[in-house]
Amino acid sequence: MDLTDLDSVRAAAARINDSDSKLDLLMAVAGVMATPERRVGPGWESQLASNHFGHFPLAWSSTRSWPPPTARASSSTVPPGTP
């Protein structure tokens, strides 16, 4: 998958969704730095596209593979005047 190419990102998300597995963890940590300036896609700078713009459509498009949400809520209330 090429994070600077949205078609490639969407194809990867489709492969994830089409698999029988569920996605337990998605770490969006691409780190491209100090590369020669290059324009990709609709004129985006390649470093910005790979480090930021590719992650959102990957995560959003692969949501069908995420496990169902669980209802976990916790709260604590401290009564006024409690030290």
C-alpha positions in Angstrom: 0.0 0.0 0.0 1.2 3.5 -0.9 -0.2 6.0 1.7 0.3 8.8 -0.8 -2.0 7.2 -3.3 -5.7 7.2 -2.2 -6.6 4.5 -4.7 -4.0 2.2 -3.1 -5.2 3.1 0.4 -8.8 2.3 -0.6 -7.8 -1.0 -2.2 -5.9 -2.0 1.0 -9.0 -1.2 3.1 -11.1 -3.3 0.7 -8.7 -6.2 1.2 -8.9 -5.8 4.9 -12.7 -5.7 4.8 -12.9 -8.7 2.5 -10.8 -10.9 4.8 -12.4 -13.1 7.3 -10.4 -11.6 10.1 -11.3 -8.7 12.3 -9.0 -5.8 12.8 -8.0 -5.7 16.4 -5.5 -2.8 16.2 -4.6 -0.2 13.7 -1.5 1.9 14.3 -1.2 4.9 12.0 2.4 5.7 12.5 3.9 6.3 9.1 6.9 8.5 9.4 8.5 9.9 6.3 10.9 12.8 6.9 13.5 14.8 5.1 12.6 13.5 1.7 13.0 15.5 -1.5 10.0 17.6 -2.2 7.6 15.8 -4.4 3.9 16.4 -5.3 1.5 13.5 -5.3 -2.2 13.0 -6.0 -4.0 16.3 -6.4 -0.8 18.3 -5.7 -0.2 17.3 -2.1 3.3 17.4 -0.8 4.4 13.7 -0.4 5.5 13.9 3.2 2.2 15.4 4.3 0.2 12.9 2.3 2.0 9.9 3.6 2.2 11.0 7.2 -1.3 12.4 7.5 -3.7 12.2 4.6 -3.4 8.4 4.0 -4.3 7.3 7.5 -7.8 8.7 7.7 -9.2 7.0 4.6 -7.5 3.7 5.6 -9.0 3.8 9.1 -12.4 5.1 7.9 -12.7 2.7 5.0 -11.7 -0.4 7.0 -14.3 0.1 9.8 -16.3 -3.0 8.8 -13.4 -5.0 10.0 -13.3 -3.5 13.4 -14.8 -5.5 16.3 -18.2 -4.3 17.5 -18.1 -1.7 20.2 -18.5 -2.7 23.7 -20.4 -0.7 26.3 -17.9 0.2 28.9 -18.5 3.1 31.0 -17.2 4.1 34.3 -17.5 7.2 36.3 -16.7 8.3 39.8 -18.3 11.1 41.6 -16.7 12.9 44.4 -19.2 14.6 46.7 -18.6 18.3 47.3 -16.5 19.0 50.3 -14.6 15.7 50.1 -10.9 16.3 50.9 
